[in-house]
């Protein structure tokens, strides 16, 4: 049941996945921050 060769982590795959997920997360964070800014400005314009 055991293999004769060592299993190595795929470094390039890990780096690419980390880069892509970081890019997507940063874009989402920017949109979320802009959404929060818009909500604050909307509250300032129309106080109840």
N, C-alpha and C positions, 0 to 999 in steps of 0.2 A: 504493500500500500504506500510505501514511501518512495519519493523520487530520489534519483542519484545526484541531481543538480540542485543548487541553492536557488531559492526564489528571491529575486531582487525587486525592490520597488521601482515602478516606472517613474523616474524623476521628471522626465519631460512632460508626461501626462499630468502629474501633480501640479507642476508649475503652470501649465496652460489652463487647467481647471481653476486654480487659485486666481490667476490673472483675470479670466473671464468672469468668474463670480464676483471678484472685487470690483470690476468695471460695472457690472450690472447693479451691484449694491450701491455704488457711489452715484450712479445715475438716478436710482430710486430715491436716495437720500436728498439729492438736489431738488427733485420734483417735490418731495415732501416738505422741504424747507420753504420752497416758494409757495406751496399751498398754505402753510402756517402764516407766512408773511401776508398773503392775501386775506386770510381770515382776520388777522389783526387790523389791517387797513379798513376792512369792511366794518368792523366793530367801531372804529374811530369815526367813520363817516356817518353811520346811522346809529347813534346811541338811543337806547330805549328808556 
